[in-house]
Amino acid sequence: MFAVPAAQSGTVNDLNDPRRLIGNLMRLGTIDSLDLAQGTVRVRVGDLLTDDIPFAAPRAGAVRIWSPPSMGEQVLLFCPEGDVQAGIILGALFSDAHPAPASDASCLIDFPDGTRISYDPQAHKLAITIAAGGAAEITAPGGLTVNADMTLNGKLYATGKITSTADVVGGGKSLATHKHMQVQPGGGVSGVPQ
């Protein structure tokens, strides 16, 4: 567990100016540096640069979500007892440097390489766009089931057997019902399917 350092400015009772304390409890800053191995960042608040401080995660228990802040990201800093050096990043805010990626009711995740995962609740459409040169992989040892009609725009390669409980049609020819012309007994080769 990351230990939050003790406040350096004394306790609430020791402070000469409670209004200043209250004003310093929440501060806006920008990410100045990251230490991803430790899960900490340094935040610039005006002329002040914090020590390494933790950033909040959406989930950090049995379910864990890792989504670190990025350089220059504007963040909301909570400072216990008004001490910026003991701060914890509570969340991020859109800024001129990093504006909101949408202006509608869609939910989306934009990645810096151009990859995007989005859901449009009005159209009921989930879209995943992977940046040029990118790939996707699903590992499902128990199997993968898709309950939908599917269109594939590209080649299909399989290392295992392909089984269909219905007909398979290729080039307009039915695998189940096509006929061969020029069939001869013996070692002859049939003609193309009809």
C-alpha positions in Angstrom: 0.0 0.0 0.0 1.3 3.5 -0.9 1.7 5.4 2.4 0.5 9.0 2.2 3.2 11.2 3.9 2.2 13.1 7.1 1.2 16.6 6.4 4.1 19.0 6.8 2.1 22.1 7.6 0.9 20.9 11.0 -2.6 19.9 12.2 -5.7 21.8 11.6 -5.5 23.3 15.2 -2.0 24.6 14.5 -2.8 26.6 11.4 -2.9 30.3 11.6 -5.2 30.8 8.6 -8.0 28.3 8.3 -9.2 30.0 5.1 -5.9 29.3 3.5 -6.1 25.7 4.6 -9.6 25.3 3.1 -8.4 27.0 -0.1 -5.5 24.5 -0.4 -7.5 21.3 0.2 -8.3 21.0 -3.5 -5.9 22.3 -6.2 -5.7 22.0 -10.0 -2.4 20.9 -11.5 -0.8 19.1 -14.5 1.2 15.9 -14.6 4.9 16.8 -14.8 6.5 13.3 -14.6 5.4 9.7 -14.1 7.0 6.7 -12.3 4.8 3.9 -13.7 6.8 1.2 -11.8 5.8 2.8 -8.5 2.4 4.0 -9.7 3.2 7.6 -8.8 3.4 11.0 -10.5 4.7 14.5 -9.8 2.2 17.3 -10.3 3.0 20.9 -11.1 0.7 23.4 -9.3 1.7 26.8 -10.4 5.4 27.2 -9.5 5.3 24.3 -7.1 6.3 20.7 -8.1 5.0 17.9 -5.8 7.0 14.9 -4.7 6.0 11.5 -6.0 2.3 11.1 -5.1 -0.2 8.4 -5.9 -3.1 8.7 -8.4 -6.5 7.2 -7.8 -7.7 4.2 -9.7 -11.2 3.3 -10.7 -10.8 -0.1 -8.9 -7.8 -1.4 -6.9 -9.0 -4.5 -5.0 -9.8 -8.0 -6.4 -10.8 -6.2 -9.6 -8.0 -3.8 -10.7 -8.0 -1.2 -13.4 -4.7 0.3 -14.6 -5.0 3.5 -16.5 -2.2 5.9 -15.5 -2.4 9.6 -16.2 -0.4 11.1 -19.1 2.1 13.9 -19.4 0.4 17.3 -19.3 -2.9 15.9 -18.2 -4.9 18.3 -15.9 -5.8 16.7 -12.6 -7.6 17.5 -9.4 -5.3 17.2 -6.4 -6.7 16.6 -2.9 -4.3 17.9 -0.3 -4.9 16.6 3.3 -4.6 19.5 5.8 -3.7 21.8 2.8 -0.3 20.1 2.3 0.3 19.8 -1.5 3.3 17.4 -0.9 0.9 14.9 0.8 -1.6 15.2 -2.1 -3.5 12.5 -3.8 -4.8 12.8 -7.4 -8.6 12.2 -7.3 -9.3 12.6 -11.0 -8.7 14.3 -14.3 -10.2 17.2 -16.1 -10.4 18.0 -19.8 -8.2 21.0 -20.8 -7.1 22.9 -23.9 -4.2 20.5 -24.3 -6.4 17.5 -23.9 -10.0 18.4 -24.9 -13.0 16.1 -24.5 -13.0 13.5 -27.3 -16.7 13.7 -28.0 -19.6 16.1 -27.7 -22.5 13.7 -27.6 -23.9 10.9 -25.4 -21.5 8.3 -26.6 -19.1 6.6 -24.2 -15.6 6.1 -25.4 -11.9 5.4 -24.6 -9.4 7.1 -26.9 -5.8 5.8 -26.9 -2.8 8.0 -27.9 -2.0 5.9 -31.0 -5.5 6.5 -32.5 -7.2 3.3 -31.2 -10.7 3.9 -30.0 -13.4 1.9 -28.2 -16.8 3.6 -28.3 -20.4 2.9 -27.6 -23.3 4.9 -29.1 -26.3 4.4 -26.8 -28.7 6.0 -29.3 -27.7 3.8 -32.2 -27.0 0.8 -29.9 -23.6 0.3 -31.6 -20.3 -0.8 -30.1 -17.3 0.1 -32.3 -13.6 -0.8 -31.8 -11.2 0.9 -34.2 -7.5 -0.2 -33.9 -4.8 2.1 -35.2 -3.0 1.3 -38.4 -0.7 -1.6 -38.0 -2.4 -2.7 -34.8 -3.8 -6.2 -34.1 -6.3 -7.7 -31.7 -6.2 -11.1 -29.9 -8.8 -12.9 -27.8 -7.6 -15.8 -25.7 -10.5 -18.0 -24.5 -9.4 -21.5 -23.5 -13.1 -22.4 -22.8 -14.2 -21.3 -26.3 -15.7 -18.3 -27.9 -19.4 -18.0 -29.0 -20.7 -15.2 -31.2 -24.5 -15.1 -31.4 -24.9 -12.9 -34.5 -24.8 -12.9 -38.2 -21.3 -12.0 -39.2 -19.7 -10.2 -42.2 -15.9 -10.7 -42.7 -14.2 -8.3 -45.0 -10.8 -10.1 -45.4 -9.2 -13.5 -45.5 -10.0 -16.2 -43.0 -7.3 -18.7 -41.9 -7.9 -21.6 -39.6 -5.5 -24.1 -38.1 -8.2 -26.5 -37.1 -11.3 -28.1 -38.6 -14.2 -25.9 -39.8 -17.6 -27.5 -39.2 -21.0 -26.2 -40.2 -24.4 -27.6 -39.4 -25.8 -25.8 -42.4 -24.7 -25.6 -46.0 -21.4 -23.9 -47.0 -21.5 -21.8 -50.2 -18.3 -20.7 -52.0 -18.2 -18.8 -55.2 -22.0 -19.4 -55.6 -21.6 -23.2 -55.3 -23.3 -25.2 -52.6 -21.2 -27.7 -50.8 -24.3 -29.8 -49.9 -26.2 -29.8 -53.2 -23.8 -29.0 -56.1 -23.4 -31.5 -58.9 -20.4 -32.5 -60.9 -20.4 -32.8 -64.7 -18.4 -35.3 -66.8 -18.3 -38.0 -64.1 -16.6 -41.1 -65.4 -16.2 -44.5 -63.7 -12.6 -45.4 -62.8 -9.7 -43.0 -62.4 -11.3 -40.1 -64.3 -11.5 -36.6 -62.8 -14.9 -34.9 -62.6 -15.7 -31.5 -64.1 -16.3 -28.4 -62.1 -19.4 -28.2 -59.9 -22.6 -26.9 -61.4 
